[in-house]
Amino acid sequence: MVEVTVTPHSSLADRPVRIQVWGLTPSQLITLWVWLRDEHGERFQARAFFRADAEGRVDPGSQPALGGSYSGLCPMGLLWALQPDTPFLRLLKRDVTGSPFRIHVEVFDGVILGHSPRDRPLAACEAERWFVGAGVQRVPVREGRVRGALYLPPGPGPFPGVVDLFGGAGGLIEFRAGLLASRGFAVLALAFFAYEDLPRTMAQIDLGYFEEATAVLLQHPKVRGPGLGVIGVSKGAEVALAMASFLPPVLATVWINGTAFLHGTPLVYKDLHIPAIPYGLERVLITDMGSLDNSGVFHDPQHPLPGSSAIPVERIKGKVLFVVGEADRSLNSQLFARLAMARMAPERGRILSYPGAGHLIEPPCSPLCSMSSMRGSPRPVLWGGETKAHARAQEHSWKEIIRFLERELGCARGKL
């Protein structure tokens, strides 16, 4: 009898699992098919073809895939190669605490390129991928103007605090906060527009709002001060860099594929106003797939004109970790990181630069999203990235991000 297992059956989404098949005949050619449905019922799937070893076993952790959604030795390839049946969808966990992603693993004889009702699996199993560990608590935040969700590790604490920011789509995205809380950090997933009673669009970066958010986080009895960290991607990275430049409590900043200038939205803080560089929408390219390549809409930051819109990173007193995808098609994040570092004290920053990685660098095992629909965009947006290189970048950068936050904020307790 053929059997397939996933070990462990229930795991955190950023941790590796082991898929094993046994009971096959030696050298039998099989298809391993992995799929899940998101909270809207949309299916994401990947497949790989293997030959069983002399004992009738297949283990993607030690045997290379012959073909399929990827090839070669990639232990987690069947997860990071997941792609949607419906084009332009991004796999994004919304209900972080209420349910996991349920992974279905099925084994078929021979090479199965598509599926019909006649195809019967030789074996099948399921596994759970959670975005919070046992005991992690989610607390809705509605204090003053601040809107978000606070994720607290189990135990009395106090825990190092982190503010978690996403980009130009707005809303509240919480999956990364849940995973960081499972590593022992108290994490405020912070919305800053297009959520509840916040402004529907982002007309300006009101740094006072983010200052208020840091105060809310640091005042919590389970959060260890006096400093905290910030992690942001895309527009969130731009905001994070501004927070590091002006807000003294920010000791550690993780900047993922952002800019070093104000683009599209000016910054206001007390009596300060930093003007924005307007987007050059006339330089948008429409790809063969119909998505928007926005990499040209950002004016050349080395031109004298943007100088007055530069984020004053020379003011930063903490440390910054720049995470760069060299195949980012949303913006030239590699150039922006270098320009920021050139204006900072050398000991204040470090760049992690990844060839082949795209814009949306997420925790490990996350599928590459190279293009997707986005709120506020008339067409899908091209993010870039090559599947294998992007997966390697996510695995390495996540470890470095955790080490950086632990080193700069103090080792987190209560890791799961």
Secondary structure, DSSP 4 states (H G I P E B T S, - for coil): --EEEEESSEEETTS--EEEEESPPTT-EEEEEEEEE-TTS-EEEEEEEEE--TTS-B-TTTS-B-EES--BS-TTHHHHT-EESSTT-------TTT--EEEEEEEEES--SS--TT---SEEEEEEEESS-TT-EEEEEEETTEEEEEEE-SSS--EEEEEEE--TT-S---HHHHHHHTTT-EEEEEE-SSSTTS-SS---EEHHHHHHHHHHHHTSTTEEEEEEEEEEETHHHHHHHHHHHH-TTEEEEEEES--SB-BSS-EEETTEEEPPBPP-GGG-EE-TTS-EE-TTSS--TTSSGGGGGB--GGG--SEEEEEEETT-SSS-HHHHHHHHHHHS-GGGEEEEEETT--S---STTPPP--EE--TT-SS-EE----HHHHHHHHHHHHHHHHHHHHHHH-PPSS--
